[in-house]
Amino acid sequence: MKRFLTIFVLLLLCTPAGFAREQSLLARVTVYWASGGRGSDHWTRRHICSTGARLQAGHCAVDPRRIPYGSKVTLPDGSLLAVDTGSAVRSRKAARLSGRNANERSAIVIDRFFETKQQALAWAGRNPYFMFVRVSPPDLRSGPSFTQPQKVTQTVVVAQPQTPRRSLEDRPARRPGWMP
């Protein structure tokens, strides 16, 4: 009886208490797009997601068993809204195949939506496959930010003019005897 009670208490401690607060998760972030090809299906090309909403930039596909629809998924470069799902997202195929260790192979998969293939592949090339994301459920209220307006500051970055590349005639001649 004592052993049964100990196992029961351990199981209660190990089970999640529900999705009632913000949490940070390791995720394999993939991309899909609406313009056709391998990154989209019939519904995606028509901008229709599994919840019936119209797909647009800033939406993502998630496993609704782990991240409820309407949740805010915050990546290092911006926030997304969880509105779609797919079989590869639910089965975590990308994480299982590209993970190099046990943590990466057990990560959740988030599929970020883009309008065009060029945008999707450019974003995928600039960012790592695995990253930590913050997930806020749709019913989470964040304390004082609703009652008090926040001060917004804007930083202006001045671009430095780039020097033009040298043509073949402008390049210095090779020194004799220096690297054949």
Residue pairs with C-beta under 8 A, 6 or more apart in sequence:
19 67
19 68
19 137
20 137
20 140
21 137
21 140
22 134
22 135
22 136
22 137
22 140
23 134
23 135
24 132
24 133
24 134
24 135
25 107
25 108
25 132
25 133
25 135
26 103
26 104
26 107
26 108
26 130
26 131
26 132
27 107
27 108
27 109
27 110
27 130
27 131
27 132
27 133
28 92
28 94
28 95
28 98
28 99
28 104
28 107
28 108
28 109
28 110
28 129
28 130
29 75
29 109
29 110
29 111
29 112
29 127
29 129
29 130
29 131
29 133
30 88
30 94
30 109
30 110
30 111
30 112
30 124
31 39
31 111
31 112
31 113
31 114
31 120
31 121
31 123
31 124
32 39
32 40
32 44
32 61
32 86
32 111
32 112
32 113
32 114
32 120
33 39
33 40
33 44
33 113
33 114
33 115
33 116
33 117
33 119
33 120
34 40
34 44
34 45
34 47
34 55
34 113
34 114
34 115
34 116
35 45
35 115
35 116
35 117
36 45
37 117
39 117
39 120
43 49
43 50
44 55
44 113
47 54
47 55
47 56
48 54
48 55
49 55
49 59
49 61
49 83
49 84
50 61
50 83
50 84
50 85
50 86
51 69
51 83
51 84
53 59
53 83
55 83
55 84
55 113
56 113
56 115
57 113
57 114
57 115
57 119
58 78
58 79
58 80
58 81
58 113
59 80
59 81
59 82
59 83
59 84
59 113
60 73
60 80
60 81
60 82
60 83
60 84
60 110
60 111
60 112
60 113
61 82
61 83
61 84
61 85
61 86
61 89
61 110
61 111
61 113
62 69
62 71
62 73
62 82
62 84
62 85
62 89
62 108
62 110
62 111
63 85
63 89
63 90
63 92
63 108
63 109
64 82
64 85
65 90
66 108
67 73
67 82
67 108
67 110
67 135
68 82
68 137
68 138
69 82
69 83
69 138
70 81
70 82
70 83
70 137
70 138
71 81
71 82
71 135
71 136
71 137
71 138
72 79
72 80
72 81
72 82
72 135
72 136
72 138
73 79
73 80
73 81
73 82
73 110
73 133
73 134
73 135
74 80
74 133
74 134
74 135
74 136
75 112
75 131
75 133
76 127
76 131
77 127
80 110
80 112
84 111
84 113
86 111
88 94
88 109
88 111
89 109
89 110
89 111
92 106
92 107
92 108
92 109
93 109
94 109
94 129
95 104
95 105
95 106
95 107
95 108
95 109
95 130
96 105
98 104
98 129
99 105
99 106
99 107
99 130
104 130
107 130
110 133
112 120
112 123
114 120
114 123
136 142
